[in-house]
Amino acid sequence: MLKQDVLSSTLAALRVSGSLVLHHRYAPPWAIELPGSAELAALIGAEPSARVVAFHVVERGELELQAGRARWLLGPGELAACFGGVPHRLGRGRGARPQPLSEVLRRGNSAQPRRDTPEVTQLLCGVFVLRDPALNPLLGALPSILHARLLDDDLELTGRLLQRELRAPRAGSSFLIDRALELLCASLVRQRQDTAAQASAGLLRALRDPGLCRALEQIHRQPGEPWTVETLAASAGLSRSRFAARFTELAGEAPMAYVTRWRMNVAARLLREGLLSVAQVASQVGYDSVPSFCRVFKRSLGTPPARYRDQPRAG
């Protein structure tokens, strides 16, 4: 049986689900405004605490995506996933009044072409709902807008499955599409790790260093161990000073800050499950003192652990 690696554990901790929002054709000029994560969560009925990541796949034609001052041109077989949860606009051509996504979902596609032309864009939009984003180190390691191609190795099989089920739906298609979207999210993240050598500091860049990867695996597999910089440096095969400097350079934070972040991520997940007391959760993530755990948890998540555990949640 495969051991769970760091990337797998961070993906699992996010509790990813996926759903499609629209699958339309558009004739220029057209434009759609998409809100940020919080408003998008309310629009689709997701938990307010979730990070809702809109993604867009161009099946035919092209479009421009604008987020703030940044712009991306997407052609056939390309996609963009908005992991930053920022408001953005999709469109093609000039002069169109941007339609809010809520209006498109309520009234339908006002830019539906009467006939196919080379200028028509066929667009698939959906969301990845990350139900446990709190303190997950993966989110800080991803760009706000992740641009990729469905023909790339990690994405091709998932993209083909998704398009096949949409083109010819049959029994079980809805279930398969939802699972394919979860795979698509994971594949996007893994592809990003494969190209993260020159990325800004963060988890994905740190995982490309063999020594740091070993230390991170120890932290993720045994968050309750009494980790120190010395013990983690030993697992990485580095001196204490060299390990601390390299970890901070590549991961973007000090080793023990990362340990605390991951412990609080695990603690939040255990508290949400509601099966353990605060004292039991504290013990599982390496705290002998419940008051100390409560102080760190409140500092990290803004609310005491008992109140966090008792918050009503959907799903």
N, C-alpha and C positions, 0 to 999 in steps of 0.2 A: 504494500500500500504506500502511495506517495505521501511524504511528509508535507504539511502545509507550509509553503514558503511565505516570505514577508508580503509579496504582492498579493498572493491569494488571501492572506489574513486581513489585509487592509481592504480589499475588495469585499470580502465577506462581511466585514464590520460595517460597511456602508449600507448593507441590506438594499441592494439595487433591484428595482423593478422597472419595467418599461411599458409604454403604451403609445399607440399611434394617435395623432391629433387630426391630421388631414392628409389627403392624397388627391391633389388637384392638378389641373392644367391651367396655365395663365398665359394670356396674350398681352404684350406690352401696349401701353404702359400700365404697370401695376406695382403696388407696394403694400406690405403688411408690417404692422408694428407689433412686436412681441414684448411683453413686460418682463421685469426682473423676476427672480426666483420666487419671492414672497407673493407677489400678485398672481403669478402663474400657478403657484400652489393652491391659492384660493379658487382660481378659475377651474382647475381640474379636480378639486376636492381632496387634495393631499394635505398631510399634516403641516401646520405652519412652521414647524421646526425642520422640515425636510428641505434639502437642496434640490430644486427642480431644474434639470439641465435640458434645455431645448436642443434638439438636433435636427438638421435639415439635409436631405439627400436629393441631389439633382439627378433625376433619371434621364432627362432629356433637356436640351437647350442650355441656358446659363442664367445666372442671377448674380446680383451684387448683395453682399451682406455688409451692413454698416453697424458698428458698435462704437459709440463716441466718435472720435476722429479717425478710427482705424477702419479700413475697408478690405474686403476679400472678394475676389471674383471666383465663382464656382462654376465649373463646367460639368458635362456628363460624367457620371460615376464618381463625383466628388461629394464630400460631405463636410459639415461643420458642426461641432458640438460645443455648446456654450457652458463649459464647466464653471465659469465664473459667476453664472447666474445673473448676467447683466442684461438690461434692456437692449434690444437691437432691432434693426429693420432689414427686411428682405424686399427685393424688387428688381425691376428691369424697366428701362426707359424713363423718360422725364415727364413731369406734369401730372402724375397720378396722385390723387389724395390718398395718403396712407390709411389703410383700414386697420383698426385695432383687431388683434386676434379674436377677442371676444365677439366682435361684430361678424367676423368671417364665420365663426362657429355657429353663431345664432342665425345669420341670414344666408349663409352659403357664399359661393364664389361669384362675385360680380364681374370678374375678369375672365370668366370661362370663354374660351375661343369657340367661334362657330365652326371653324375648320382648322385643320392642322397646317401650320406653316413652319418654316425653319426658325422663326422667332419665338415659337411657343415653348414655354418652360413647363416640364412635368416635374412636380415637386412632391416629395414625401416628407412630412414633418411629424415629429413625435417628441416624447420626453423620456428621459431617464430620471426616475425619482430615487434620490439617495436618502433613505429614511433615517439614517444615523450619521449625519455628517460631523457631529460635534467632535472637535479635536482630532479628526482623522488626518494623519500626515499626508495622505495621498492628494487631498484637494489643493493644498498649497504647492504641490509639485507639478500641477497641471496648468497649462496656459489658460487664460480666460476664454479664448476661442481656440479650439483644437481643429485644425484643418487636415483632412486625410483623403485618401483615394480608396474606393471600394475594391479596386483591382490589386491593391497591395496584399501580400500573402496572408496576413493574419485576418484580414477583413473579407477576402474574396468568398470563402465558403459561406460565411454568415450572410453576406449580402445576397448571394445566389439563393439561399434558402428563403430569405425574407421576400425577395422579389418573386420567387416561384409561388409562394403561398398567397401573395397578394394578387398575382396574375390569374391563378386558378384555385380559388379557395374551395376547400372541401372539409369533411368532418375532421375536427381537431385543429383546423388552421388557426383559430384564435389563440389556442394554447401554444402552438408552435411559434406563432409570431411574437407572443410575449416573451417566450424563452429566447428566441433569436435576438430580441432587443437587449436582453440581459447579456447575451454573448457579445453583441456588438459593442456594448459599453466596455466590457472587460477587454475585448480585443483592441479597442482604441487606446486604452490605458497601457496595455502591454506593448503595443507598437510604439507608444511614446517612450517607454522605458528603453526600448532598443535604440532609440535615436537621442537619448538624453545626455550624451557625453558632453555636449557643448551647451546644454540648457543651464538656466540659472539654478542656484543651489536648492536642493530639496531631496525628498526621499528617493525619487527615481534615479537621480544622479548618484546618490550615495550607494544605491544597490549595484551599480556597475563596478564598484571597487570591491574586489574579493574579500579583503579583510573586514571592511565595514559591513559587508553583506553578512558575514559570519556573526558579527556582533549584533546586528539588527535581528537576525534569526533567533539568537538567544533571548533578546528582549521580548520579542513577540511570542515565543513559545512558552516563556516562563516569566511573565510580568511580575509575579510575586516574589521572585528571588531578590536577595539583598544586593542588588547590583551596585558596583562602584566603577569609577573610571578605570581603576587598576584591573578589575576582573574582566571588564569588557575589552580593555586593551590586550589582555592576555589571549582572549578568544580571537582577536583580530591579528595576533602575532606581531604587535607593534609595542613600542615603548609608550608609557603613559602620556608623555608630552606630545609625541608624534601622533598618537591616536586622537587625543583631544583636539589638536590643531586640524588634523585631516577630517575628522568627523564634522567639526564646526564649518570648515570650508565647503565640504560637499553637501552636507545635510542642511546647512543653514541655521543650525542651532547647536548648543553644547550637548554632549552626550547625556548628562543627567536631566537636562530640560526635556530631551526627547523621551527618556524613560518615564518621566512624570506625565508627559502628554499621553503616551500610550497607556499607562496605567489608568489615567482618568477616562480615556476612551473606553477601555475595558470595563471600568467601574460603572460608567454611564449605561453601557449595554446591559450589564448584570442588574442594575437597578430598574431599568425599563422592563426587564423580564419579570420582576417582582417576586422571585422565588427565594431570595436571600435577604436577610436583615442587613442593615447598614454595617454592623460590626462584622458580619460574615464577608461582605463585599470588601471591606477595608482589609481584612486578613488575606483575601485572595489576591489583592494587588500589592501586597507587601508592607502594609501598615500595621504595626503592633498597637499603635495608639489611635483609637477612634476619633478623639478630638483633632489630632493632627490630620487625619484623613479628611475630616469634615472641613477643616480650614482650607486645605489644598483643593478639594473638590469645589467648594464655593468660589474660591479665587479663580479657578479654571473655567467653571461653567456658569457662574453668576447666581447660583441658587444652592441651598443646602441639600445634601444627598437625600434626606428623608422627604423633602418637598419634591425634589426631582422624581423620586420613585413614585410618588402619589399623584403626579400630574396626569389628568385624563388624556388618553391618546387614541386616535383612530387606528383601526387595523390591528 
